[in-house]
Amino acid sequence: MYSIAVITGDLVDSTQLGPRKVEQAMQALRKCAESQADWMGADLLFTQHRGDGWQVVLLAPKYGLRSAILFRAVLRALGDEFDSYIGIAEGQIDRPPSANLNTENNTVFVASGRALDLAKTASSHINHNRGGGHAATAILLDRVCQEWTQTQAQDTVHALLPDNAPNYTELSALLGKSRQAVSKSLRSAWNDEIRKALNMLESQDG
């Protein structure tokens, strides 16, 4: 058996974005999924569906919420008009998932879709099917994400790694900005608080 998390998303107001921006968003999400493979220990099998929908599988389910926040960050980094509803579900499958996630119909995939449906009808754009602390944290972090400026989101993308995240000095060199500008941006984006909350949840999951 494989313990996994499934993240299912739909772009917000994709009709208003238009085809070019939808494709821009999908490319950013795909690149983000590829960047997470190292700390997930496997390819996330990013799959686009229904034009403005997308889905990934995490073989390290404890990182589900961190991954979702990172996907939100890469979209917000493109501009204020980019965002996604996200449903997260955890469960088990008895075989490795197929490369095309559109063919999967296991219970955990269905649960992720239902979590997405709830996110699309609630004030929070992120819904976690575990409930409890995970769902509560998702609601609060979603509120923070909605307040990010484009610059804050761009900086946050580089600061959410679960291990060995670059410090402010390293980030300033990476981003070509002053250390003061980076630290001010990330403080305003609540980066330290986000990292602490995610670290606490992940440590509980082992």
N, C-alpha and C positions, 0 to 999 in steps of 0.2 A: 504494500500500500504506500501511496505517496501523499504526504500532507502538503497541501498547497493553499495559496490565496489566489483568488481571481479578481482582477480589477476590470470593471466594465465602465466605459464612459461614453457620453454623447456631448458633442460641442454645443455650447450655449448659443442660441440665435444663429444657427449656421446659415439659415436663409439670408439673413442680413449680411453675413460675411461674404457670401458669394463663393463660387468654385475656386478661384485663385487663392483666397485666404484660407479656405478649408484645406486645400492641399498644403499650404504653408504650415498650417497647424499640425497636420498629420505627419509631415516630415519632421517637425520639431519633436513630436511625441515619439516617433520611431527612433530618432537619434537618442532621445532620453532613455528609452527602453534599452538600447544597445549599451549605453553608458553604465547601466545598472547591473549588467551581466556579471561583472567581477565580484561585486559584493553579494549578489544573489547565488553565485556558484553555477549559473546556467543561463542560457538565452531565455528571455522573457516571452518569446514567440509573439511579438507584436502583430496583431491582426486588425485590419480595418474592415468595418462592415456597415452596410446601409449608408454608405457615403460619408456621414458625419459621425459614425460610431466607431469605437475602438475597444480592444480588449487585450489584456496580457495575463500571463500566469507566472506566479512567483513560487519557486521551489523552497524559498525561505519565507514562510508566511508571516513570521513575526515582523517583517519589514513592510507589511501591507500599507499601513498608514503613512510611513515615511515615503514610500514610493508614490503614493497618491499625492502627497504634498509636493513632491518634486515635479510630478507631471503638471500640477497646477502652476508651479513656478515657471516652468519653461513656456507655458502658454501665456501667462501674464507678462513674461519678458518680451513677448512679441508686440504687445500693446494692450491697452485697456479693453479693447473689444473682444479679446480672446479669452475664453474660459471653457470649462467643461464640468458637467455633472458627473459624479463618480460614485459607483457602488462597489463595495468591497465585501467579499465573502470568503470564509475559510472552510475547508472540508478535506475530504480524502478521495483519491481516485485509485483504481487498481492497476493502472498502466500509465506510462508516460503520455502526456498530452500530444496530440498531433500538431504538426507545424501550422496547419490552418485551423485556428480555434473556432471558426464558423461551423466546423463539423462536430464540435463537442456539445453534448447534451446531458452530461453528468449533473447530479444534484447540485454540486457546488457552483457550476456555471449558471444554472437556473436561479440559484440563490443570489448570485452576483447581479443578474439582470433585475431581479426583484428589488434588490438594494438600490440599484440605479433608479428604478421607477419611483421609489420612495424619495430619493434625493431630488428628483425632478418635481415633486409635489410639496416639498418642505422648504423652509427658509434656508436650511443648510444645503450646500451643493455636494456634500460628501456624506455618505451613509455607510456605516459598518455593521454587518449583520451579527457581530458578536454581542452587541449591546453593552451595557455596563460602562466601565471606564473607557473602553475603546470607542464606543459610540459617542460618549460625552466628550472625549478629547477631540474626536473628529469634528463635532459641532463647533467647539471653541477655535480649533485651528482653521476651520473654514472661514470663520469670521475674520481672523487675522489675514488670511490669504486675500480676502475681498478688499482689504484696505491697502494692499501693497501698491506702490507706484511701479512703473515699468523698471526703473533703475533698481529699486529694492528687490524686485523679482529676479532681475538679471544677476545681482550679487548673491542672492539666496541660492540660486542654482548651484553655485560652487561651494556652498557652505553646509550642505545637508548630508554629506557622506557619513555613513555610520561609524567608520573607523578612519583615523588619520586624516580628518578634514583639515584643510589648510588653515593656518592661523591668519590673523589680520595682516601681518607683514607679508606672508606668502601670497595671500589673496590680492593685496595691493600690487604686487609684482605681476601676478597672473592677469589682472584686469587692467593694468596700466593706469592705476589711480593712486592717489595719496593714501597712506594708511588711515589718516584722519577721515577722509571721505568714505572709505570702505567701512570703518568702524561705526561711523554715524549712520550710514545707510542700513547696516545690519542691526544696529540697536533699534532703529525705528521700525524695522521689519520684525522685531521680536525674535531674532534668530536664536539667541541664547536660551530663551524660554521654550521655543519650539524644540530645540535639540534636547533640553533636559526632560521635557515631557515625553518625547519619543524614546529617549534612552531608558526612562523608567518603565514604560510599557514593554519595550523589547527585552529588558532584563527579567521581567516577570514571565515572559514566554520562553526564556532560555535561549 
